[in-house]
Amino acid sequence: MENWIRKFFDSVNDFSIMDIGILKVCLFSLGILTGIYFFRFIRPFLSLVWSVYIGTFLFIVYRTFSRILSSPPADE
């Protein structure tokens, strides 16, 4: 199992920008389809979904800017 996971991560490291973009579109489409088909089930948990979104968004923004600010300036 560990060998399979290592191969998976190695293959993901070879993704191009286009591959990552296609993956994001795929996951976004899956999220929309899930919301359409399971609207009545998801509706009571809407505040939880928003909380998860805002929390993960803030985490990504923090990680991005902390890496930008802590990295040495690029030579021009």
C-alpha positions as CSV (number, residue, x, y, z in Angstrom):
1,M,0.0,0.0,0.0
2,E,2.8,2.4,0.9
3,N,4.5,1.7,-2.5
4,W,1.2,2.5,-4.3
5,I,0.8,5.8,-2.4
6,R,4.4,6.8,-3.2
7,K,3.8,6.1,-6.9
8,F,0.6,8.1,-6.8
9,F,2.4,11.1,-5.3
10,D,5.2,10.8,-7.8
11,S,2.8,10.9,-10.6
12,V,1.0,13.9,-9.2
13,N,4.3,15.8,-8.9
14,D,4.6,15.5,-12.6
15,F,1.3,17.4,-13.3
16,S,1.5,20.4,-15.4
17,I,-0.4,23.6,-14.9
18,M,-3.0,22.4,-17.5
19,D,-3.4,19.1,-15.6
20,I,-4.0,20.9,-12.3
21,G,-6.5,23.2,-14.1
22,I,-8.4,20.3,-15.5
23,L,-8.5,18.6,-12.1
24,K,-9.9,21.8,-10.5
25,V,-12.6,22.0,-13.2
26,C,-13.4,18.3,-12.7
27,L,-13.8,18.7,-8.9
28,F,-15.8,22.0,-9.3
29,S,-18.2,20.2,-11.6
30,L,-18.5,17.3,-9.2
31,G,-19.3,19.8,-6.4
32,I,-22.0,21.5,-8.5
33,L,-23.5,18.1,-9.5
34,T,-23.5,17.0,-5.9
35,G,-25.3,20.2,-4.8
36,I,-27.9,19.8,-7.5
37,Y,-28.7,16.1,-6.8
38,F,-28.5,16.3,-3.0
39,F,-29.9,19.8,-2.5
40,R,-32.6,18.8,0.0
41,F,-30.1,16.7,2.0
42,I,-27.4,19.4,2.0
43,R,-29.6,22.4,2.6
44,P,-29.8,21.9,6.5
45,F,-25.9,21.9,6.5
46,L,-25.5,25.0,4.5
47,S,-23.9,27.0,7.3
48,L,-21.4,24.1,7.9
49,V,-20.5,24.0,4.3
50,W,-19.9,27.8,4.3
51,S,-17.8,27.5,7.5
52,V,-15.7,24.7,5.9
53,Y,-15.2,26.8,2.8
54,I,-14.2,30.0,4.6
55,G,-11.9,28.1,6.9
56,T,-10.1,26.3,4.1
57,F,-10.0,29.5,2.0
58,L,-8.4,31.4,4.9
59,F,-5.9,28.6,5.5
60,I,-4.8,28.6,1.8
61,V,-4.5,32.4,1.8
62,Y,-2.4,32.3,5.0
63,R,-0.1,29.5,3.7
64,T,0.3,31.3,0.3
65,F,1.2,34.6,1.8
66,S,3.4,33.2,4.6
67,R,5.5,31.4,2.0
68,I,5.7,34.5,-0.2
69,L,6.7,36.7,2.7
70,S,9.2,34.3,4.1
71,S,11.0,33.4,0.8
72,P,14.1,35.4,-0.1
73,P,13.6,38.0,-2.8
74,A,14.3,36.9,-6.3
75,D,17.2,38.4,-8.1
76,E,16.1,40.4,-11.2
